[in-house]
């Protein structure tokens, strides 16, 4: 039964209501997390840096050896169509996460016997409203980070530069920190003991007016991360990729995370220790947030803060 006002999803060549989308349980994405994905967002209902996100998606697919059977131009057209079909379902002051998800499909011929027509990779393109209300307080108060004992997967094991569905390493860190403080966000270290990243987010620190972020080799190189680095250069804030350990973080003046949905969100503390005077955003963070708003020609900060605070599980 089709539910009224269902979002549309693209699944293997068809545009169908979301509640009608089905995957075989033997799909390797379901069985093993053998899949890659990427996500961008809309600003004022316009997709942000779609080409850059798709280029990263296709780099991830080349790394794991999945061919979606679609050119990057075809994937872009499908993505734009999905957004166009779903925009009537959200309000003018809301926006979407927009994701492409590609699994390896069913590989073993013996497993395909129940789904003889299910061949090749699974291609999904979908969107979901951004959790504006549940995140509004983070822009008012800042994020409290706790360092997890779970280390980020080392690049000589599985490159964190590929955006894969195998998120268990990140989820375990998130679960550990959430058990200590449901409001805190996990910060992971790399196998050398330097800062790496959070679940779905890159991290930046400000020290003596300089911007520092972990080396790309140890993290997912976010499109928002790259955007911030470019903005820093434009506004005259020195920025460097370098190893940054806990001694450095405890002495940082400011910190913030970047991600597709957050853009830039200030951090208030790490392991209970405030950055600077504990007020957010710090002056350098504020300059970068203002520059980001100007770049996209959309006040996403007010989009978050205009919503009343709503308590709910972290997203």
N, C-alpha and C positions, 0 to 999 in steps of 0.2 A: 504494500500500500504506500503510495506517495504521500508524504506529509506536506501540507501547504507551506509555502515560503521556505522550502528547502534550498540550501545552497547547491549549485551545480559543481561537479567535479569532472575532470577529464580522466578517463581510465581506458587505456589501450585503444584509442581511436574513437571513443564515444564520449559525448557530454551527457551525463546522467545526474539525477538527483543524488545528493550525498548519501542518503540512507539506502540507496539501491546499489551502492558500490560494494563489490564482493571480491575477496582474494582467496584462492585455494590455500588451505592451511599448510600445504607442502611447498608453497612459494618460499624460496630461500631467504627472502626478506623477513618473512614471518618466522621461519625456523631458526635462522642464524643471525639475523640482523645484517644479512649480506645485501647491502643496499647503500646508495648514496643519496644525498638530498641537498638542496639549497633553499634559502628563504630570503626574500626581500620584503619590503613593505610599501604601502602607498602613503603619500603625503597629500592631503586634500584630494584623495581618490586617484592620484597619479603615481604610477609605479616608479620607484627610485632605483636608478642604476641597474636596470634589468640586464643589460648586456654584460656588465661586470660580474654580476651574480651568476649568470649562465656560463660565462667563461670559466669561473671557478668550479661550477658544477661539472663541466666537461673535463676539466683537469682532474677532478676527483674520480670521474668515470674511467679516464685513461689509466689512472693509478691502480684501480682495482680490476680493470679489464672488463668493463661492461659497455656494450654498444647499444644505445637506446633505439637505433634505427631511425633517428630523426636528426636533421641538421639543427644547428643552434638557431638558425632563423625560423625553422618550423617550431621549435620549442618556444621561442619568443612569441610567435603568433598565437600559439595555444594558450600561453600564459595571459596574454592580453585579452583573449576571448573569455577566459574564465573570469577575469576581473570584471570585464564589461557585463557579463551575465549576472554577476553577484552584487554589483554595486547597488541596484535598487533595494537590496535587503538591509542596508545599513543607513544610519542617519548621516546628515551632512557633516556632523562633527566627529564622525567615526572613521576609522581606516582599517585596512586589512594587512595581516601577514599573508604573503603569497609564496607558496612552496611548490617545488618540483621534487618528486620522489621516484627513483628508479631502482628496482630490485633486479636480481639476476634471473628471477622467474623460477620455473621448475626445470632443473637440469637433468636429473636422472630419468631416463625413459621409463623405467619401472614405476617411478612415482607419478608419471604423467598418465598412467592408464585410466585413471578416473576423470582426467581432464584432457582428452586427446587433442583438443583444439587450442589448448593453452600453451603456446610456443613463444619463445623469445623472452626478452625482459618485460617486466611490468613497468608501465609508465603512468604515473599519477601526477596531475597538476591540480592543486586545490588552494583554497584560501580560508582564513579564519579571522574574525574580528580581533583587533588588538585588545589586550586586557587593560584598558585605560584606567578604570576605576580601582582595580586592585593594586595598581602601581603608583597611584597619584601621591601617596604619602612618601614614597621613596625620593621624589623630587623635592618634597618639603623638608624631610628630615635627613636624607642621605642613607646610603646602604651601610650596614654593619657587616664587615667581612670576618670570617673565621677561617684560619688555615686548617685544611683537612690533613689527616695522616695519610690519606690515599694519594699517591703520587700520580701525576699525569703520565700516560703511556709514553715511553721513550721513543724517539724517532728511529732508532735502529731496531725497534720491535714492530711498530706500526706507525706510519707517519701521521702526526696530529694535523698535518696540513690538508689532509683529505677529510671532507665533511661526510662522515658515514653514519648509518643508522645504528652502528654498534656504539651506543652511548653509555654502556654499563659502567665503564671506568669513571665517567663524569657523574653518573647518577649515584654511585656508591659514595663519592665524596659529598654530594649534595645531601644524601640521606644521613650521613654521619653528622654533618653540621646542623641539619634541621632537627636532629634529635637533641642537640645541645641548646639550640635557640631557633625556633620555627621561623623567626623573622630575619635571621642572618643568611648571608649568601656565602657559599663555599669558595675559597681561593685555593687552588692547587699549586703545589711545587713540582718542578721537573725532577728527574732522577738524580740531578746534581745538587738539589736543595735550593735552587733558585726559583723565583716566582714564575709560574706558567700562565694559567688562565682559570676562568670559572666555567661553569656549565653554560655554554652558549654565549660566552662573553670574553672579550679581551680586557686587559687592565692597563692603566697608565698611572704613573706617579709624577708628582711635581716636586722638585727639590731645587731650591735656590733659583727659581724661575725657569728651570730646565725641565723638559718633558722626557720621561723615560718609559719605555715599554719593553717587555721581554723579546728576545730574538725570535724571528719568524720560524726558525727550524723547530722550535719547541711548542708552537701553538698553531691553532687554525688562524691563518692570516685573514682576518675579517675585512669585508669591504668597508664597514664603518670605521674600523681601525685605520685603514689606508686613508679614508676621507679625513679623519682627524689629523693624521700626520701631514697631509697636504694643507689643511687649514692652518696648522701650527706654523708651517713655513710661510704662508701668506701673511699671517699677522705678526711674524717676527718672534715666535717662541721657539728656541732651539729644541730639537727632538732627536733622541738617539735610541736605537735598539741595543740593549746590553743586558748582561746578567745582573740580576737584582735580587739580593737575598733578604732574609728577614731583618737583619740589622739595618739594611737600607730602608725597608718599608717602615720600620718603627721611627725612622728619622725623616720620613717624607713630610712635606708641608701640606700636600693635597693628594687626592687620588680619585679616580673615576673609572667606571667601566664603559665599554662601548659594545653595542650589538645592533642588529638590524632593527629591533623594536625599541630598545632603550635610546638609541642614538648615542647620547652621552648622559650618564646618570652619576651624580657625585656620590662618593663614599665618605662616610663619617668616621669610621674606626676600623681597626684591624686587631683582632684578638682582644677587644676591649680597650685598646689604646687609641685615643682620638688623633686624627691628622690635624696638625696645626692647632688652632683654637677650637676645633670641633664644629665650627659653623660651616654650613654648606649653602651653595657651592663656594669654593675658594676663588680667589680673583682670576687665576689663570684658567681654571675650569669654566668660570662664567664667561670669559672672553671666547673660549672655544665653543661653548654652547650658543652664544650669540652669533658667532660666525657660521655655525651649522644651520641655525634657523635662517640666516640670510641666504646661505647657499641653496637651500631647498625652497626658499620663498614660502615658508609655512611655519607657523609658531607651534611646533610640536611640544614645547615645554608647557605652554598654556593649555594645550590639548589634554595633557596629563593632569596638570594642577587644577583645572577647572572642574574636575570630577570630585565629588565628595569621597572621603576615605571609606573604603569598603574592606572589611576583613574577610580574607578567603585564602585557600591554599596558594602557595607561591607558584608562579608560572615563569 
